[in-house]
Amino acid sequence: MSGHQAVRALLFDLDGTLINTEVHSDQAISAIAARHGIAGYALPPNETHGRTWAHVAQMMRAQTGIQTDSAVLADEMLDHWKLLVREAAEIPGAARAIHAAVAAGLRVAIVSSSPRTVIHYFVERLGLGDCVDDRARIGADSVTRGKPDPEGYLLGARRLGADPATSLVFEDSRAGLLAARAAGMRAMFITCCATDVADNRLLATSAFRDYEALPESFWRSLAAGSVDLTQGVSA
């Protein structure tokens, strides 16, 4: 797929891509496991970052023998996580970048493993209500299969009226990058909150640290098809 092809739609992950919340996910997992008698429990990033709480709960039950229903565990972790992330920091430059992308004529969706209520909360916190239409906010409760399945990204592109070939994904997790690849979409790997950067970089079209590392002309160049993403954008 050409790195020069003009982009029509941008599909952003949320956690770790627009908001720095991944560390809070790890804290919520450990806290709820401890509540159920399992001290010091943790999962590797590839099993948590970009994954749904339902997936995490299933992994927790399988590894620890906790008998609590997976749906109950998932709700407990989500509720605890929501308390932790109330003051989570924006990924540097994220909101300004999305406003610039919309000004350049690009359509924007958010495709997250968090539920839509969480997407709505952070869209308002970042002042993006006029940039991301309600129908373009795709959460875990919008699909039947979470990342790394491509369902969410394909749905987001359809909601924006875009083909996969003209859609560009922004992701920080292996699960999300795999979902983008399975959807036939190019992907930008944002590394400031990512783990396993060297390996996961191989799944992306290009990589960058955070949005402040992108040149001001980046969004206009995307829309014009005048930037070759395969050559890299920034360190």
C-alpha positions as CSV (number, residue, x, y, z in Angstrom):
1,M,0.0,0.0,0.0
2,S,1.5,3.3,-1.0
3,G,2.7,5.6,1.7
4,H,1.9,8.6,-0.6
5,Q,-1.8,7.8,-1.1
6,A,-4.0,10.6,0.1
7,V,-5.7,10.0,3.4
8,R,-9.4,10.8,3.9
9,A,-10.1,9.5,7.4
10,L,-8.2,9.3,10.6
11,L,-9.0,6.6,13.2
12,F,-7.5,7.3,16.6
13,D,-7.2,4.8,19.5
14,L,-7.9,6.5,22.8
15,D,-5.9,5.1,25.8
16,G,-2.2,5.7,25.3
17,T,-2.8,7.4,22.0
18,L,-4.9,10.5,23.0
19,I,-4.8,10.2,26.8
20,N,-2.1,8.8,29.0
21,T,-4.1,6.1,30.8
22,E,-2.2,2.8,30.2
23,V,-0.5,2.9,33.6
24,H,-3.9,3.3,35.3
25,S,-5.0,0.1,33.6
26,D,-2.2,-1.8,35.2
27,Q,-3.0,-0.3,38.6
28,A,-6.7,-1.2,38.3
29,I,-5.8,-4.8,37.4
30,S,-3.6,-5.2,40.4
31,A,-6.0,-3.6,42.7
32,I,-9.0,-5.8,41.7
33,A,-6.9,-8.9,41.8
34,A,-5.8,-8.0,45.3
35,R,-9.5,-7.5,46.3
36,H,-10.0,-11.1,45.3
37,G,-7.1,-12.4,47.3
38,I,-4.3,-12.3,44.6
39,A,-1.5,-10.0,45.6
40,G,1.0,-8.5,43.2
41,Y,-0.9,-9.7,40.1
42,A,0.0,-8.2,36.7
43,L,-0.4,-9.0,33.0
44,P,2.1,-8.3,30.2
45,P,1.4,-5.2,28.2
46,N,0.3,-7.1,25.1
47,E,-2.5,-8.6,27.1
48,T,-3.7,-5.3,28.5
49,H,-2.8,-2.4,26.2
50,G,-5.5,-2.1,23.5
51,R,-7.5,-4.9,25.0
52,T,-11.0,-4.8,26.4
53,W,-11.7,-5.3,30.1
54,A,-13.6,-8.4,29.2
55,H,-10.4,-9.9,27.8
56,V,-8.4,-8.9,30.8
57,A,-11.0,-10.4,33.1
58,Q,-10.9,-13.7,31.2
59,M,-7.1,-13.8,31.4
60,M,-7.2,-13.0,35.2
61,R,-9.7,-15.9,35.8
62,A,-7.7,-18.3,33.8
63,Q,-4.4,-17.5,35.5
64,T,-5.5,-17.1,39.1
65,G,-8.5,-19.4,39.6
66,I,-10.7,-16.5,40.8
67,Q,-14.2,-17.8,40.6
68,T,-16.0,-14.4,40.2
69,D,-17.8,-14.1,36.9
70,S,-15.8,-12.5,34.1
71,A,-18.4,-9.7,33.5
72,V,-18.3,-8.8,37.2
73,L,-14.5,-8.7,37.3
74,A,-14.5,-6.5,34.1
75,D,-17.0,-4.1,35.7
76,E,-15.0,-3.9,38.9
77,M,-11.8,-3.1,37.0
78,L,-13.5,-0.5,34.8
79,D,-15.1,1.2,37.8
80,H,-11.7,1.4,39.6
81,W,-10.0,2.6,36.4
82,K,-12.5,5.4,35.9
83,L,-11.6,6.8,39.3
84,L,-7.9,6.7,38.5
85,V,-8.1,8.4,35.1
86,R,-10.1,11.4,36.1
87,E,-7.0,13.6,35.9
88,A,-5.1,11.6,33.3
89,A,-2.9,13.7,31.1
90,E,-3.4,14.4,27.4
91,I,-0.8,13.0,25.1
92,P,1.2,16.1,24.2
93,G,-0.4,17.9,21.3
94,A,-3.3,15.5,20.8
95,A,-6.2,17.9,20.9
96,R,-4.5,20.5,18.8
97,A,-3.5,17.8,16.3
98,I,-7.1,16.7,15.8
99,H,-8.4,20.2,15.4
100,A,-5.7,20.8,12.7
101,A,-6.6,17.5,11.0
102,V,-10.3,18.5,10.8
103,A,-9.3,22.0,9.5
104,A,-7.4,20.2,6.8
105,G,-10.6,18.5,5.7
106,L,-9.9,15.1,7.2
107,R,-12.6,13.1,8.9
108,V,-12.0,11.7,12.4
109,A,-13.1,8.7,14.4
110,I,-12.1,7.3,17.8
111,V,-11.9,3.5,18.0
112,S,-11.2,2.3,21.5
113,S,-11.3,-0.8,23.7
114,S,-13.0,1.3,26.3
115,P,-16.8,1.7,26.4
116,R,-18.4,4.6,24.6
117,T,-19.1,6.4,27.9
118,V,-15.4,6.7,28.4
119,I,-14.9,8.0,24.9
120,H,-17.6,10.7,25.4
121,Y,-15.9,11.8,28.7
122,F,-12.5,12.3,27.2
123,V,-13.8,13.8,24.0
124,E,-15.4,16.5,26.1
125,R,-12.4,16.9,28.4
126,L,-10.2,17.5,25.3
127,G,-12.6,19.9,23.7
128,L,-13.2,17.7,20.7
129,G,-17.0,17.5,20.6
130,D,-17.1,19.4,17.3
131,C,-14.4,17.2,15.7
132,V,-15.7,13.7,16.5
133,D,-19.3,12.9,15.6
134,D,-21.2,10.7,18.1
135,R,-21.5,8.0,15.5
136,A,-17.7,8.0,14.9
137,R,-17.0,7.1,18.6
138,I,-16.5,3.4,18.4
139,G,-16.2,1.6,21.8
140,A,-15.9,-1.9,23.1
141,D,-19.7,-1.9,23.3
142,S,-20.0,-1.0,19.6
143,V,-18.5,-4.3,18.4
144,T,-18.7,-8.0,19.0
145,R,-14.9,-8.6,18.7
146,G,-12.3,-6.4,20.2
147,K,-8.8,-5.6,19.0
148,P,-6.7,-7.3,17.5
149,D,-9.8,-8.1,15.4
150,P,-10.3,-5.3,12.8
151,E,-14.1,-5.0,13.4
152,G,-13.8,-1.7,15.2
153,Y,-11.6,0.0,12.7
154,L,-13.7,-1.2,9.8
155,L,-16.8,0.1,11.5
156,G,-15.1,3.4,12.1
157,A,-14.2,3.8,8.5
158,R,-17.7,2.9,7.3
159,R,-19.1,5.5,9.7
160,L,-16.8,8.1,8.1
161,G,-17.6,7.0,4.6
162,A,-14.0,6.0,3.9
163,D,-12.3,3.0,2.4
164,P,-9.6,1.2,4.4
165,A,-7.0,2.2,1.8
166,T,-7.7,5.9,2.5
167,S,-7.9,5.5,6.3
168,L,-5.0,6.0,8.6
169,V,-4.9,4.5,12.2
170,F,-3.1,6.1,15.2
171,E,-2.2,3.4,17.8
172,D,0.1,2.7,20.7
173,S,-0.5,-1.0,21.3
174,R,0.3,-4.2,19.5
175,A,-3.3,-5.3,19.6
176,G,-4.3,-2.1,17.9
177,L,-1.6,-2.2,15.2
178,L,-2.6,-5.8,14.4
179,A,-6.2,-4.7,14.1
180,A,-5.2,-1.9,11.7
181,R,-3.2,-4.3,9.6
182,A,-6.0,-6.8,9.5
183,A,-8.3,-4.0,8.3
184,G,-6.0,-3.2,5.4
185,M,-5.2,0.3,6.8
186,R,-1.9,2.2,7.2
187,A,-1.0,2.9,10.8
188,M,1.0,5.5,12.8
189,F,2.6,4.1,15.9
190,I,2.8,6.7,18.7
191,T,5.6,5.6,21.0
192,C,5.5,7.9,24.1
193,C,3.4,5.5,26.2
194,A,4.1,2.3,24.2
195,T,6.0,-0.8,25.2
196,D,8.0,-3.2,23.0
197,V,8.6,-0.3,20.7
198,A,11.2,-2.0,18.5
199,D,9.0,-5.1,17.8
200,N,5.7,-3.2,17.5
201,R,7.3,-0.6,15.1
202,L,7.5,-3.3,12.5
203,L,3.7,-3.5,12.4
204,A,3.2,0.2,11.6
205,T,3.7,2.2,8.5
206,S,5.5,4.9,10.5
207,A,6.2,6.0,14.0
208,F,6.4,9.2,16.0
209,R,6.9,10.1,19.7
210,D,3.9,12.4,20.2
211,Y,1.9,14.9,18.3
212,E,4.2,17.8,19.1
213,A,6.9,15.9,17.0
214,L,4.8,16.2,13.9
215,P,5.4,19.2,11.5
216,E,2.6,21.8,11.3
217,S,2.1,20.9,7.6
218,F,1.6,17.2,8.4
219,W,-2.2,17.1,8.3
220,R,-2.5,19.1,5.1
221,S,0.2,16.9,3.5
222,L,-1.8,13.8,4.5
223,A,-4.9,15.1,2.8
224,A,-3.0,16.0,-0.3
225,G,-1.1,12.7,-0.5
226,S,2.2,14.5,-0.5
227,V,3.8,12.8,2.5
228,D,5.4,9.4,2.2
229,L,4.6,7.7,5.5
230,T,6.9,4.8,4.8
231,Q,9.9,7.1,5.0
232,G,9.1,7.9,8.6
233,V,7.8,11.1,10.1
234,S,9.7,11.8,13.2
235,A,11.8,10.1,15.9
